[in-house]
Amino acid sequence: MRDYEPYYTEDGSIGLYSYTDKDVYHSKFGALTEAWEKFVLPSGIDDILNTQQNINVLDLCYGIGYNTKALMSHVINKNIDKLKNKNLFTKLRSIVSIYSDNNLSKYENSLSTHNDTIYDNNPDVLSNINIDCMDINIELVKLSPLFKTIKTPGEVYEQIVPKFLSCFETYYKLKNLYENLAGVFYPKNRAEIKDLLEIKFKNMHINMEYKVNELVNYILLNKLQNDFRDDYLNEDMKFLLKDKSTSKFLSKSLIKYAKFNQLLGYNLSSNSLLSAFLHNIYYASLSKRYKNINFKAAEKLFNINYYINDARKSIKQIKNAYDIVFLDAFTYTKAPQLWSVEFIAEIYKHLSECGVLLTYSNSAQIRNTLLENKFYVGKIYNEKQDKFIGTIASKNKSKIRYPLNNYEIGLCNTTAGIPYHDPNLSFSKKEILELREYEFKHSTLMSSSKYMKIRSLRGNND
Ligand SMILES: C[S@@+](CC[C@H](N)C(=O)[O-])C[C@H]1O[C@@H](n2cnc3c(N)ncnc32)[C@H](O)[C@@H]1O
């Protein structure tokens, strides 16, 4: 049996549930929304794009790649004007060249020379983004580009609405009832109550704001099929692509493309067959929104590397200094290996002087682990929700817009802040948890509950 089960999160993007971990991989409020709001937008990517030619990103716990996809999408959208290619003929040829394999190298070379000229002659030089993606689960990584990143309005109508229709009916009935009651009992507040009810209804809509453009998935699939060619050709992968229970969560055109490559074993025998096939894919799924993009140039923006292993081992293999690190591991009780003082120390070593580490976690324990490693630590603020939704850390103080306040720093110094240790980065999960339990029992620190009580009695939570 597969370890995970896909489901729709509230913004229409796919989330996964893991049977082994008895936990969700993605926020049920919106897998994609989380990627944008907790990782990409607070990373300061726009400033980095404006100031750096080469950008290094580490996606720790890539999973099905939402954080990488959202970042790539943002970069493509930012550079859309530079990537536009007005010549239809060149455009069609460039997409063929992207999906060509070695057998077509001659053909490909002639095309890429043509595209390189357009790309290299552009005076507004585009940045090069290197993304190192680490995850332990190869199956998820291989499927990552195939998962639909968001439902289209048509699908929302067909699949989600009928499911919730009964809720909507009840909701409308209740809404009318509340409005009428409000009219009788609170005539002065009627308008206000009506507004509140309207807002509640509006929030039920699917969030289309944080879309990932399809081109990103094509680029990733191409890359993965090149790197894991044998895996894509094996029976397990063929089975997964046919699996009915999963297929509604996968993008049809990308499955077609993946199957097409499997069928030909990547030894494409006919250029015209390839062109016809890609032509159809192009018109079926890409052309409407990305008519004018130079695909070759867009693909050239990114250098993506996959490290499929325990991230504790992978991180030792790399030499890069990262400008952005996404840390999206399971919660610390489930995966303490990736939250230990020693693992965070590895990240510190690999962060550039102005680099930022981002994570969804707000816990005192993680913040204390970062502080122990001499990071400057702050909070990720979400304007829409007017609340703090994660943690940001850097070696550079100026990167921290919302530093921890005295109350939060105090909380780090209670038992809640006791960090995990993983000497030599080789302990099992059980050993790491037991070690902390031991430290916790023998700690002389104040308990977090006592600390919170004292602070609230003093009325001082800042
Ligand atoms: C919360 S999910 C990450 C979701 C992901 N960012 C996405 O967009 O789909 C946690 C991920 O951590 C991976 N993982 C668990 N233990 C790991 C380890 N020791 N090293 C690397 N990855 C690990 C899991 O396979 C899973 O994909």
The ligand as a MOL file (V3000), in Angstrom:
LIG
                    3D

  0  0  0     0  0            999 V3000
M  V30 BEGIN CTAB
M  V30 COUNTS 27 29 0 0 0
M  V30 BEGIN ATOM
M  V30 1 C 6.0970 18.4990 5.7810 0
M  V30 2 S 6.6790 17.4840 4.4650 0 CHG=1
M  V30 3 C 7.3550 18.6680 3.3560 0
M  V30 4 C 6.3990 19.1460 2.3110 0
M  V30 5 C 7.0840 19.7390 1.1270 0
M  V30 6 N 7.8250 20.9490 1.3950 0
M  V30 7 C 6.1490 19.9130 -0.0450 0
M  V30 8 O 6.0930 21.0020 -0.6180 0
M  V30 9 O 5.5020 18.9520 -0.4220 0 CHG=-1
M  V30 10 C 8.1140 16.7700 5.1650 0
M  V30 11 C 9.0180 16.0410 4.1920 0
M  V30 12 O 10.1800 15.6410 4.8970 0
M  V30 13 C 10.6780 14.4540 4.2880 0
M  V30 14 N 11.6120 13.8600 5.2560 0
M  V30 15 C 11.3390 13.1970 6.3940 0
M  V30 16 N 12.4800 12.8440 7.0300 0
M  V30 17 C 13.5090 13.3010 6.2720 0
M  V30 18 C 14.9410 13.2570 6.3950 0
M  V30 19 N 15.5240 12.6880 7.4400 0
M  V30 20 N 15.6720 13.8120 5.4270 0
M  V30 21 C 15.0920 14.4110 4.3510 0
M  V30 22 N 13.7580 14.4890 4.1990 0
M  V30 23 C 12.9710 13.9520 5.1370 0
M  V30 24 C 9.4160 13.6720 4.0060 0
M  V30 25 O 9.6340 12.7230 2.9980 0
M  V30 26 C 8.4410 14.7710 3.5830 0
M  V30 27 O 8.4190 14.9090 2.1910 0
M  V30 END ATOM
M  V30 BEGIN BOND
M  V30 1 1 1 2
M  V30 2 1 2 3
M  V30 3 1 2 10
M  V30 4 1 3 4
M  V30 5 1 4 5
M  V30 6 1 5 6
M  V30 7 1 5 7
M  V30 8 2 7 8
M  V30 9 1 7 9
M  V30 10 1 10 11
M  V30 11 1 11 12
M  V30 12 1 11 26
M  V30 13 1 12 13
M  V30 14 1 13 14
M  V30 15 1 13 24
M  V30 16 1 14 15
M  V30 17 1 14 23
M  V30 18 2 15 16
M  V30 19 1 16 17
M  V30 20 1 17 18
M  V30 21 2 17 23
M  V30 22 1 18 19
M  V30 23 2 18 20
M  V30 24 1 20 21
M  V30 25 2 21 22
M  V30 26 1 22 23
M  V30 27 1 24 25
M  V30 28 1 24 26
M  V30 29 1 26 27
M  V30 END BOND
M  V30 END CTAB
M  END
